[in-house]
Amino acid sequence: MKTILLATSLSDNSAWAADYALELAKKLGADLTIVHAYDPDPAGGLAYESVDVTAMRHLSRLRTRMMKSTKGSVTISVVARPGEPETVIETEIAAQNADLLIMGLAGEDPQKARTQGSLARKLIPRTRVPMLLVPLGAHYQTVQTIVLAVDLSSPVDTLALASAKRFAQLFGATLNIICMENEPNEPLHKAAEGICNLLSDLPHTFSFLPGNDLALVLDDYADSHQADLIMLLPKPHNRLESLLMESVTQQVVRQARVPVLATV
């Protein structure tokens, strides 16, 4: 883990993700880049090429505060660019060769984010790097227990699973794997055994859990097992599917009370 990219709206609600990103960068010994996308607002007289001075002032203050809190132990840089947030974030991920994207889930309007979703949730189908989504009120704490939800109705993405394993190893955490299935058959048990074999060198458990709503099942399980992090392996969707329906990962993220890591 070399570079963490924090995408921020600079709103009061974004402070939760900023604090979490800083603590995680310190824990993992990673550089932290903070990126903010702003509307050039031609009608307001701000040329597209111009720098948003107010945004840069806020970013500079945020960087100074972070540097003081870590006594310079984390290398922090800031970037402000005009344009659509999705495009700016994707461009900076590539430019910074980021290993992880962190975003807050609340945005400017927490209630709207709960009911309709947020920018972070919308980016899930498009992300090319692991994406950590931090809900409002989530304080950073040492990650000891991770819940990983898998869907065994189709072959599991082994690369995404390897990414999940890598994060569990980075955190030194136990991986509790769950699959929502009311009546698991023999093929599903064999698939679960295969996953456990791939994770044989990592502390882990595997459980089939009954239910019809993964978001609720995950929430109950994470609460009862005091999970510090939820991990999901998003399945690829084409653009039309992404526009017309909400993915399982997006449903879970919208209701999450602990940070959610979408691994790809």
C-alpha positions in Angstrom: 0.0 0.0 0.0 1.8 3.1 -1.3 -0.8 5.7 -2.1 -4.2 6.4 -0.7 -6.5 8.8 -2.5 -9.1 10.7 -0.5 -11.8 12.3 -2.5 -13.5 15.1 -0.5 -16.3 17.6 -1.0 -14.8 19.7 1.8 -18.2 19.7 3.5 -18.5 19.3 7.3 -19.7 15.7 6.8 -16.5 14.8 4.8 -14.4 15.2 8.0 -15.2 11.7 9.0 -13.7 10.2 5.9 -10.7 12.6 6.1 -9.9 11.5 9.7 -10.3 7.9 8.8 -8.1 8.2 5.7 -5.4 9.9 7.7 -5.3 7.3 10.5 -5.3 4.5 7.9 -2.4 6.1 6.0 -0.5 6.3 9.2 -1.3 2.7 10.1 -0.2 1.4 6.7 2.7 3.8 6.1 1.1 5.1 2.9 1.2 8.5 1.2 -2.1 10.4 1.3 -3.4 12.5 -1.7 -6.5 14.6 -1.1 -8.4 15.5 -4.2 -11.3 17.9 -4.6 -13.3 18.5 -7.8 -15.0 21.9 -8.2 -17.6 23.4 -10.5 -15.9 26.0 -12.7 -19.2 28.0 -12.7 -18.6 30.1 -15.8 -21.8 32.1 -15.0 -20.2 33.2 -11.8 -17.1 34.5 -13.5 -14.7 31.6 -12.7 -12.8 30.6 -15.8 -12.6 26.8 -16.4 -8.8 26.9 -16.2 -8.8 29.0 -13.0 -8.0 27.6 -9.6 -10.8 27.7 -7.0 -9.0 29.8 -4.4 -11.5 29.0 -1.7 -11.2 25.3 -2.2 -7.4 25.5 -2.2 -7.5 27.5 1.0 -9.6 24.8 2.6 -7.4 22.0 1.3 -4.3 23.8 2.6 -5.8 24.2 6.0 -6.8 20.5 6.0 -3.3 19.4 5.0 -1.7 21.6 7.7 -4.0 20.2 10.4 -3.3 16.6 9.3 0.5 17.2 9.2 0.4 18.6 12.7 -1.7 15.7 14.0 0.8 13.2 12.6 3.9 15.3 13.2 4.8 14.9 9.6 4.9 11.1 9.6 2.5 10.9 6.6 3.3 12.5 3.3 0.2 14.5 2.3 -0.5 16.3 -1.0 -3.6 18.1 -2.2 -5.2 18.5 -5.6 -8.1 20.7 -6.8 -9.4 20.4 -10.3 -12.4 21.7 -12.2 -14.8 19.3 -13.7 -17.3 16.5 -12.9 -16.3 14.8 -9.7 -16.4 11.3 -11.2 -14.1 12.2 -14.0 -11.7 14.1 -11.7 -11.5 11.2 -9.3 -10.8 8.7 -12.0 -8.2 10.9 -13.6 -6.4 11.3 -10.3 -6.5 7.6 -9.5 -4.6 7.0 -12.7 -2.2 10.0 -12.2 -1.4 9.1 -8.7 -1.3 5.3 -9.3 -3.5 5.0 -6.2 -3.9 1.7 -4.4 -7.0 2.7 -2.5 -9.8 5.3 -2.9 -11.5 6.6 0.2 -14.8 8.6 0.2 -17.4 9.6 2.7 -20.9 8.3 2.3 -22.9 11.2 3.7 -21.9 14.0 1.2 -23.6 17.3 1.5 -27.0 15.8 2.5 -26.9 12.7 4.7 -30.6 12.1 4.5 -30.6 12.2 0.7 -27.5 9.9 0.7 -29.5 7.4 2.8 -32.6 7.4 0.6 -31.2 8.1 -2.9 -27.5 7.3 -2.6 -24.4 9.4 -2.9 -21.6 10.1 -5.3 -19.5 7.5 -3.6 -22.2 4.8 -4.1 -22.6 5.8 -7.7 -18.8 5.3 -8.3 -18.8 1.7 -7.1 -19.6 0.1 -10.5 -16.9 2.2 -12.1 -14.0 1.9 -9.7 -10.8 0.3 -11.0 -9.2 0.3 -7.5 -10.4 -0.9 -4.1 -12.8 1.6 -2.6 -13.3 2.3 1.1 -16.6 4.1 1.9 -16.9 5.7 5.3 -20.3 6.4 6.8 -21.1 9.4 8.9 -19.9 9.0 12.5 -17.4 6.2 11.8 -14.3 6.7 13.9 -11.1 4.9 12.9 -10.2 2.0 15.1 -7.8 -0.9 14.7 -9.3 -3.3 12.2 -9.4 -6.6 14.0 -12.6 -8.2 12.6 -13.7 -8.0 8.9 -16.9 -9.4 7.5 -16.7 -10.5 3.9 -19.9 -11.2 2.0 -19.6 -13.5 -1.0 -22.2 -14.7 -3.6 -21.6 -18.3 -4.6 -24.4 -18.4 -7.1 -21.7 -17.7 -9.7 -17.9 -18.2 -9.7 -16.2 -15.8 -7.3 -13.7 -13.3 -8.8 -10.4 -14.8 -7.6 -8.6 -11.5 -8.2 -11.1 -9.6 -6.0 -10.8 -12.4 -3.4 -7.0 -12.1 -3.5 -7.4 -8.3 -3.0 -9.7 -9.0 0.0 -7.1 -11.4 1.4 -4.3 -8.8 1.0 -6.3 -6.2 2.9 -7.0 -8.6 5.7 -3.3 -9.4 5.9 -2.4 -5.7 5.9 -4.7 -5.1 8.8 -3.7 -8.4 10.6 -7.4 -9.1 10.9 -9.7 -12.1 11.1 -11.9 -12.6 8.0 -15.4 -13.8 8.8 -16.9 -14.9 5.4 -20.6 -15.1 5.0 -22.9 -16.3 2.2 -26.6 -15.6 2.4 -28.3 -18.9 1.5 -31.3 -20.5 3.1 -30.6 -24.0 1.9 -27.0 -24.4 0.8 -26.5 -27.5 -1.4 -23.5 -29.6 -2.0 -22.0 -27.5 -4.9 -22.2 -24.4 -2.6 -20.5 -26.2 0.2 -17.8 -27.3 -2.2 -17.4 -23.7 -3.4 -17.1 -22.5 0.2 -14.5 -25.2 0.8 -12.5 -23.9 -2.2 -12.5 -20.3 -0.8 -11.4 -21.6 2.6 -8.5 -23.4 0.9 -7.4 -20.2 -0.8 -7.5 -18.5 2.6 -5.9 -21.3 4.5 -3.0 -19.2 5.7 -5.3 -16.5 7.0 -7.4 -16.6 10.2 -11.0 -16.9 8.9 -14.4 -18.5 9.3 -17.2 -19.3 6.8 -20.9 -19.3 7.5 -24.0 -19.7 5.5 -26.7 -17.4 6.8 -30.5 -17.5 6.0 -32.2 -14.4 4.8 -33.6 -12.4 1.8 -31.9 -9.0 2.3 -28.1 -9.0 2.3 -27.9 -5.5 3.7 -30.0 -6.5 6.7 -28.1 -9.8 7.2 -24.8 -8.1 7.0 -25.8 -5.3 9.4 -27.0 -7.8 12.0 -23.9 -10.0 11.6 -21.5 -7.0 11.7 -23.2 -5.7 14.8 -23.3 -9.1 16.7 -19.7 -9.9 15.8 -18.4 -6.3 16.5 -17.0 -6.0 13.0 -14.7 -3.1 12.2 -15.1 -3.4 8.5 -17.4 -4.9 5.9 -15.9 -6.1 2.6 -17.7 -6.9 -0.6 -16.7 -8.2 -4.0 -18.7 -6.1 -6.5 -19.8 -7.9 -9.6 -19.3 -6.2 -12.9 -22.4 -4.5 -14.5 -22.8 -2.9 -17.9 -23.6 0.8 -18.1 -27.4 0.1 -18.7 -27.6 -2.2 -15.7 -25.8 0.4 -13.6 -28.3 3.1 -14.6 -31.4 1.0 -14.2 -30.9 -0.8 -11.0 -29.0 -0.7 -7.7 -26.4 -3.4 -7.2 -26.2 -5.4 -4.0 -23.0 -3.6 -3.1 -24.7 -0.3 -3.5 -27.7 -1.4 -1.3 -25.3 -2.5 1.5 -23.3 0.7 1.3 -26.4 2.9 1.4 -27.4 1.4 4.8 -23.9 0.8 6.2 -23.0 1.8 9.7 -19.4 0.7 9.6 -16.9 1.4 6.8 -17.3 -0.7 3.7 -14.5 -1.8 1.4 -15.3 -2.8 -2.2 -12.4 -4.8 -3.5 -11.7 -5.2 -7.2 
